[in-house]
Amino acid sequence: MLNSLFKLAQPMLMALPPEDAHEMALRALELGLHATDERGDGVLHQNIFGLDFVNPVGVAAGFDKDARVPDALLALGCGFSEIGTVTPRPQAGNPTPRVFRLIKERAVINRLGFNNGGHKAALRRLQARGRAGGIVGVNIGANRETDDRVGDYVAGLETFSDVASYFAVNISSPNTPGLRDLQAPKALDELFGRLMQARSRLAAQGKPERPIIVKIAPDIAEDDIPAICDRVMAHKVDGIAVSNTTITRPGVSAPTERQAGGLSGRPLFKRSTGMLARIFQETKGQVPLIGIGGIDSGETALAKIEAGARLVQLYTGLIYEGWGLIPCIKQHLRMTCQEAGAPSIAELSGRKAEYWARQPLD
């Protein structure tokens, strides 16, 4: 039923400008105009970061920027949802048009620029959830115009500590000038040092000690991976999300490729999965990884897990495949576990990391 409804609605959505279609999807979810699917499944359950994920499938940050529909995403069958990226002050982002579909390539280019309503608006919505339950992460960022980027991340930690299940620290968007500079090892020391100090200070005040995950770009140099992983492990960061959008244009021939911004979707799959496997190997599987980039089927989701991910997130794939993609992925993962005789999806994590780490990133 879900796929049939999507097939009827997709031509209308594709006829709209991308941001209008996105807003329509959000409003439908707000109104409850969506199917539901069971989230729980014993074989897909994992405890990661001290959190119980009933399944490993989530929607990536960028879809629900302002915490409008976290519970609707959970109702669709996601094991977790993530809001943001949210910045301390509201900001409009970059001028429109700033989102471009590459239909042939099943991809999107965006240069949104952290458009969001700010901390206060998102906090009100998350507080209104009350005891709704489910894992809802908060993806935090820095305002474009700020005197202290790291301070903006600390402010996010302080603001949402009571309502976030975990924090994703977005230092990898290509659409905020200079943001990716925070991925340099020296900058990571300051960022993680201040974040961990803030978390300890909040814990001393009786606040929950929330997991912190860093989201990195797929465009970091391969030679920089060891230093970045070293800093992550030295500061005891809880996890790494691999990866954000890319400024490269692998396998893209459409005229739209000349648009500035980050590329997501199918063309990103190979590079992001190769990067994921390299990070899995560098961290010796000791740091839980979230696989992101080019997931549009059960097979691609499984590949991320086999490359080293414990969780996966998708967004662009939903634009082209619809909400039915979520139960399809779970079913494929469930069947693969059964075929492998694995009692948990966690046992499949990293089993093909060596293969994916050998693949060229370009």
Number of C-alpha atoms within 10 A of each C-alpha: 8 14 14 11 14 17 14 10 12 17 10 10 17 15 10 13 13 19 15 13 17 16 13 14 16 18 14 14 20 15 10 13 12 17 16 17 14 14 22 14 15 12 18 22 19 20 12 17 17 10 14 14 23 22 27 25 27 25 24 23 23 18 23 22 23 24 25 18 24 27 21 21 21 23 20 19 23 29 29 28 26 28 27 27 27 33 25 22 17 16 17 11 17 15 9 9 12 17 17 19 22 18 12 9 14 18 21 24 25 21 23 23 21 26 20 24 19 21 20 16 16 23 19 11 16 23 13 11 12 9 7 9 10 20 21 23 25 30 28 27 27 27 23 18 11 12 10 11 19 22 16 19 28 24 20 24 26 16 16 22 20 16 19 23 23 23 25 27 26 25 26 26 26 23 21 21 11 13 18 19 13 19 20 14 19 13 15 20 18 13 21 23 13 16 24 19 12 16 21 15 14 18 14 11 9 9 14 16 17 23 19 25 24 25 23 22 22 25 19 16 10 12 8 12 16 16 14 21 18 14 18 22 15 11 15 13 19 22 22 24 23 28 28 26 27 25 18 16 16 17 12 16 12 12 8 13 19 11 14 15 24 20 29 29 27 20 21 25 22 20 21 25 32 26 28 30 30 23 26 25 18 17 18 11 17 12 24 21 31 25 32 31 32 27 28 25 19 19 14 19 27 23 23 34 29 24 30 33 32 26 26 26 26 25 21 24 23 17 25 18 17 20 21 19 21 24 20 15 21 24 14 16 24 21 13 17 19 14 9 11 10 14 15 18 25 22 15 22 23 24 14 16 25 17 13 24 19 11 15 10 18 10
